[in-house]
Amino acid sequence: MKLTIPQDIYDGMIQHCRDDYPNEACGFIGGEDGEGKVLYNLPNAAASPIYYRPEDKQMIAAINDIDDRDHELVAIFHSHVASPPIPSPTDRREAHYPDAVYLIVSLMDSENPLTKGWLIKKQDWRDETGEVIEVDLVIS
């Protein structure tokens, strides 16, 4: 699978991650057919460097806007402030959207953030773990 993100959306995502440092940042990307079209930078209600939880009201507003545009949730992103862009055990446990790409932005080298995308497929959304598949990420 491949996810294509326009450069301006990618840059906005990276800036949001930098702005929320030292805490993890989070957000959504809406789009269609494996292409990102709209960026939703969301506040991290957990305000934590090791965990993220999108703020409820803004998360619901983003989901409603995605629906209103007849888009789908193509990606859920968050940053790792001190670790590689690989899904952590918490990321795997909390993955509830099997069709969305989970983008992880590593800020280990803040001047050169590294982003990778993953599908996390589970038998049941409540499962602790599942199959993790790397997605080709194209910045256009």
MINU-84346 format. One record per atom (N, C-alpha, C, CB): x, y, z. Coordinates in steps of 0.2 Angstrom, whole numbers, padded with zeros to 4 digits. Glycine has a CB too. Layout:
N
  east north    up
     X     Y     Z
...
This chain:
140
  east north    up
  0004 -0006  0000
  0000  0000  0000
  0004  0006  0000
 -0005  0000  0006
  0001  0012 -0003
  0005  0018 -0003
  0000  0024 -0001
  0007  0019 -0010
  0003  0028  0003
  0000  0035  0005
  0003  0040  0002
 -0001  0035  0013
  0000  0045 -0002
  0003  0051 -0004
  0000  0057 -0001
  0001  0051 -0012
  0005  0061  0001
  0003  0067  0005
  0007  0073  0002
  0006  0067  0013
  0003  0078  0000
  0005  0084 -0003
  0011  0087  0002
  0000  0089 -0005
  0016  0091 -0001
  0021  0094  0003
  0018  0098  0008
  0026  0097 -0002
  0013  0103  0006
  0011  0108  0011
  0008  0104  0017
  0006  0112  0008
  0004  0099  0016
  0001  0095  0022
  0007  0092  0026
 -0004  0090  0019
  0011  0089  0022
  0017  0086  0026
  0021  0091  0030
  0022  0082  0021
  0022  0097  0027
  0026  0102  0031
  0022  0105  0037
  0027  0108  0026
  0015  0105  0036
  0011  0107  0042
  0011  0102  0047
  0004  0108  0039
  0011  0096  0045
  0011  0091  0051
  0018  0091  0054
  0010  0084  0047
  0023  0092  0051
  0030  0092  0054
  0030  0098  0059
  0035  0092  0049
  0027  0104  0056
  0027  0110  0060
  0023  0109  0067
  0025  0116  0056
  0018  0106  0066
  0013  0104  0072
  0017  0100  0077
  0007  0101  0070
  0021  0095  0075
  0025  0091  0079
  0030  0095  0083
  0028  0085  0075
  0033  0099  0079
  0039  0103  0082
  0036  0108  0087
  0043  0107  0076
  0030  0111  0085
  0027  0116  0090
  0025  0113  0096
  0021  0119  0086
  0023  0106  0096
  0020  0103  0102
  0026  0100  0107
  0015  0098  0101
  0032  0100  0104
  0038  0097  0108
  0039  0101  0114
  0044  0098  0103
  0040  0098  0120
  0042  0091  0121
  0037  0086  0122
  0047  0091  0127
  0031  0088  0121
  0025  0083  0121
  0024  0080  0114
  0019  0086  0124
  0021  0074  0114
  0019  0071  0108
  0013  0076  0105
  0017  0064  0108
  0014  0076  0098
  0008  0080  0094
  0004  0074  0091
  0011  0085  0089
 -0002  0076  0089
 -0006  0072  0085
 -0011  0075  0081
 -0010  0068  0090
 -0014  0071  0076
 -0019  0074  0071
 -0021  0069  0066
 -0016  0080  0068
 -0025  0071  0062
 -0028  0067  0057
 -0026  0070  0050
 -0036  0066  0058
 -0027  0066  0045
 -0027  0068  0038
 -0033  0065  0034
 -0020  0066  0034
 -0037  0069  0032
 -0042  0066  0028
 -0041  0066  0020
 -0049  0071  0029
 -0044  0062  0017
 -0043  0062  0010
 -0047  0056  0006
 -0035  0061  0008
 -0044  0054  0001
 -0048  0048 -0003
 -0043  0044 -0007
 -0053  0051 -0007
 -0044  0038 -0008
 -0040  0034 -0012
 -0032  0034 -0011
 -0041  0036 -0020
 -0031  0034 -0004
 -0024  0034 -0003
 -0020  0040 -0004
 -0020  0029 -0006
 -0024  0046 -0004
 -0021  0053 -0005
 -0023  0057  0000
 -0022  0055 -0012
 -0019  0060  0004
 -0021  0065  0009
 -0023  0072  0006
 -0015  0067  0014
 -0028  0075  0008
 -0031  0081  0006
 -0032  0087  0011
 -0038  0080  0002
 -0033  0085  0017
 -0034  0090  0022
 -0031  0088  0029
 -0042  0091  0023
 -0027  0092  0032
 -0023  0091  0038
 -0028  0094  0044
 -0017  0095  0038
 -0028  0090  0049
 -0031  0092  0055
 -0026  0091  0061
 -0038  0087  0056
 -0023  0097  0063
 -0019  0097  0069
 -0023  0097  0075
 -0014  0103  0068
 -0022  0092  0079
 -0027  0092  0085
 -0022  0093  0091
 -0030  0085  0085
 -0025  0095  0097
 -0022  0096  0103
 -0021  0089  0106
 -0025  0101  0108
 -0015  0088  0109
 -0015  0082  0113
 -0017  0083  0120
 -0007  0080  0113
 -0023  0080  0122
 -0026  0081  0128
 -0022  0078  0134
 -0033  0078  0128
 -0018  0073  0132
 -0014  0070  0137
 -0008  0075  0139
 -0011  0063  0135
 -0006  0079  0135
  0000  0084  0136
  0006  0080  0139
 -0002  0089  0141
  0008  0075  0135
  0013  0070  0138
  0018  0069  0132
  0010  0063  0140
  0024  0068  0134
  0030  0066  0130
  0030  0059  0128
  0036  0068  0133
  0025  0055  0131
  0026  0048  0129
  0019  0045  0127
  0028  0044  0135
  0014  0049  0127
  0007  0047  0125
  0003  0052  0122
  0003  0044  0132
 -0002  0051  0117
 -0006  0056  0115
 -0013  0053  0115
 -0004  0057  0107
 -0017  0058  0116
 -0025  0057  0116
 -0028  0064  0113
 -0028  0056  0123
 -0030  0063  0106
 -0033  0069  0103
 -0039  0072  0108
 -0036  0068  0096
 -0039  0079  0108
 -0044  0082  0112
 -0051  0080  0109
 -0043  0090  0112
 -0056  0078  0113
 -0062  0076  0111
 -0066  0080  0106
 -0067  0074  0117
 -0067  0086  0108
 -0072  0091  0104
 -0069  0092  0097
 -0073  0097  0107
 -0062  0093  0097
 -0059  0095  0091
 -0058  0088  0086
 -0052  0098  0092
 -0057  0083  0090
 -0057  0076  0086
 -0064  0075  0083
 -0055  0071  0091
 -0069  0076  0086
 -0076  0075  0083
 -0077  0080  0078
 -0081  0076  0089
 -0075  0086  0079
 -0076  0091  0073
 -0072  0089  0067
 -0074  0098  0076
 -0066  0086  0068
 -0062  0084  0062
 -0065  0078  0059
 -0055  0082  0064
 -0068  0073  0062
 -0071  0068  0059
 -0077  0070  0056
 -0073  0063  0065
 -0081  0075  0059
 -0087  0077  0055
 -0085  0081  0049
 -0091  0082  0060
 -0080  0085  0049
 -0078  0088  0043
 -0076  0083  0037
 -0072  0093  0044
 -0072  0078  0039
 -0070  0073  0035
 -0076  0070  0031
 -0066  0067  0038
 -0081  0068  0036
 -0087  0065  0033
 -0091  0070  0028
 -0092  0063  0039
 -0091  0077  0030
 -0095  0082  0026
 -0092  0082  0019
 -0095  0088  0030
 -0085  0081  0019
 -0081  0082  0013
 -0082  0075  0009
 -0074  0084  0014
 -0085  0070  0011
 -0085  0064  0008
 -0078  0061  0007
 -0089  0064  0001
 -0074  0062  0012
 -0067  0060  0013
 -0067  0054  0018
 -0062  0065  0015
 -0062  0051  0018
 -0061  0046  0023
 -0055  0048  0028
 -0060  0039  0020
 -0054  0045  0033
 -0048  0046  0038
 -0043  0042  0035
 -0050  0044  0045
 -0038  0045  0031
 -0033  0041  0028
 -0027  0040  0032
 -0031  0045  0021
 -0026  0045  0037
 -0020  0044  0042
 -0022  0047  0048
 -0014  0047  0038
 -0019  0044  0053
 -0018  0047  0060
 -0011  0048  0062
 -0022  0042  0065
 -0009  0054  0064
 -0002  0055  0065
 -0001  0057  0072
  0001  0060  0060
  0005  0055  0074
  0008  0058  0081
  0015  0057  0080
  0005  0053  0087
  0018  0061  0085
  0026  0061  0085
  0029  0057  0091
  0028  0069  0086
  0035  0055  0090
  0039  0052  0095
  0044  0056  0096
  0041  0044  0093
  0045  0059  0102
  0050  0064  0104
  0057  0062  0105
  0047  0068  0110
  0057  0055  0107
  0064  0053  0108
  0065  0046  0106
  0065  0053  0116
  0061  0043  0101
  0062  0036  0099
  0060  0036  0091
  0057  0032  0103
  0062  0031  0088
  0061  0030  0081
  0054  0030  0079
  0065  0024  0078
  0053  0031  0072
  0046  0031  0070
  0043  0024  0069
  0045  0035  0064
  0043  0020  0074
  0041  0013  0074
  0035  0012  0079
  0047  0008  0075
  0030  0009  0078
  0024  0009  0083
  0026  0005  0089
  0018  0005  0080
  0025  0009  0095
  0027  0006  0101
  0021  0001  0103
  0027  0012  0106
  0022 -0002  0109
  0017 -0007  0111
  0010 -0003  0113
  0019 -0010  0117
  0011  0003  0115
  0005  0007  0116
  0002  0009  0110
  0007  0014  0120
  0006  0011  0105
  0003  0013  0098
 -0001  0007  0095
  0009  0015  0093
  0002  0001  0096
 -0002 -0005  0093
 -0008 -0007  0097
  0003 -0011  0094
 -0008 -0006  0104
 -0014 -0007  0108
 -0019 -0002  0107
 -0012 -0007  0115
 -0017  0004  0106
 -0022  0009  0105
 -0025  0010  0097
 -0019  0016  0107
 -0022  0006  0093
 -0024  0007  0086
 -0031  0004  0085
 -0019  0003  0081
 -0036  0008  0083
 -0043  0006  0082
 -0045  0007  0075
 -0047  0010  0087
 -0041  0009  0071
 -0044  0011  0064
 -0039  0007  0059
 -0043  0018  0062
 -0042  0001  0057
 -0037 -0004  0053
 -0036 -0001  0046
 -0040 -0010  0053
 -0040  0003  0043
 -0039  0006  0037
 -0035  0012  0036
 -0046  0007  0033
 -0034  0016  0042
 -0030  0022  0042
 -0023  0020  0043
 -0033  0026  0048
 -0019  0024  0040
 -0012  0023  0040
 -0010  0027  0047
 -0008  0026  0034
 -0006  0024  0051
 -0003  0027  0057
  0004  0030  0055
 -0002  0022  0063
  0004  0037  0055
  0010  0040  0053
  0014  0042  0060
  0009  0047  0049
  0020  0040  0060
  0024  0042  0066
  0030  0047  0064
  0027  0036  0070
  0030  0052  0067
  0035  0057  0066
  0040  0057  0071
  0033  0065  0065
  0047  0055  0070
  0052  0055  0075
  0055  0061  0075
  0057  0049  0074
  0056  0064  0081
  0059  0070  0082
  0066  0069  0086
  0055  0075  0086
  0069  0063  0085
  0075  0062  0088
  0080  0066  0086
  0077  0054  0087
  0080  0068  0079
  0084  0073  0076
  0079  0078  0074
  0089  0070  0070
  0078  0083  0078
  0073  0088  0076
  0074  0092  0070
  0072  0093  0082
  0080  0093  0068
  0082  0096  0062
  0080  0092  0056
  0089  0098  0061
  0080  0085  0056
  0078  0081  0051
  0073  0076  0053
  0085  0077  0048
  0067  0078  0054
  0062  0073  0057
  0061  0067  0052
  0055  0076  0058
  0060  0061  0054
  0059  0055  0050
  0052  0053  0051
  0065  0050  0052
  0049  0052  0046
  0042  0050  0046
  0041  0043  0043
  0037  0055  0043
  0037  0038  0046
  0036  0032  0043
  0028  0031  0044
  0040  0026  0046
  0025  0027  0039
  0018  0025  0040
  0017  0018  0040
  0015  0027  0033
  0012  0016  0044
  0011  0009  0046
  0003  0008  0046
  0013  0008  0053
  0001  0002  0044
 -0005 -0001  0045
 -0005 -0006  0051
 -0008 -0005  0038
 -0010 -0005  0055
 -0010 -0010  0061
 -0016 -0014  0060
 -0009 -0006  0068
 -0016 -0020  0059
 -0022 -0024  0057
 -0022 -0029  0063
 -0021 -0028  0051
 -0028 -0029  0066
 -0030 -0033  0072
 -0036 -0037  0071
 -0030 -0029  0079
 -0037 -0043  0074
 -0043 -0047  0073
 -0049 -0043  0076
 -0042 -0054  0077
 -0047 -0040  0082
 -0053 -0036  0085
 -0049 -0030  0088
 -0056 -0040  0091
 -0053 -0024  0087
 -0049 -0018  0089
 -0047 -0017  0096
 -0054 -0012  0088
 -0050 -0022  0101
 -0048 -0022  0108
 -0041 -0026  0109
 -0053 -0025  0112
 -0039 -0030  0104
 -0033 -0034  0104
 -0027 -0030  0106
 -0031 -0038  0098
 -0022 -0032  0110
 -0016 -0029  0112
 -0011 -0028  0106
 -0013 -0033  0118
 -0011 -0032  0102
 -0006 -0032  0096
 -0010 -0034  0090
  0000 -0036  0098
 -0006 -0034  0084
 -0008 -0036  0078
 -0003 -0036  0073
 -0014 -0031  0076
 -0005 -0037  0067
  0000 -0037  0061
  0002 -0029  0060
 -0002 -0040  0055
  0008 -0028  0059
  0011 -0021  0058
  0014 -0021  0051
  0016 -0018  0063
  0012 -0017  0046
  0014 -0017  0039
  0016 -0010  0038
  0009 -0020  0034
  0023 -0009  0035
  0025 -0003  0033
  0022 -0001  0027
  0033 -0003  0033
  0020  0006  0026
  0017  0008  0020
  0021  0013  0017
  0010  0012  0022
  0021  0013  0010
  0026  0017  0006
  0023  0024  0007
  0026  0015 -0001
  0027  0029  0009
  0025  0036  0010
  0028  0040  0005
  0027  0038  0017
  0023  0043  0001
  0026  0048 -0005
  0024  0055 -0003
  0023  0045 -0012
  0029  0059 -0003
  0027  0066 -0002
  0028  0070 -0009
  0032  0070  0003
  0022  0073 -0011
  0022  0075 -0018
  0022  0083 -0018
  0016  0073 -0021
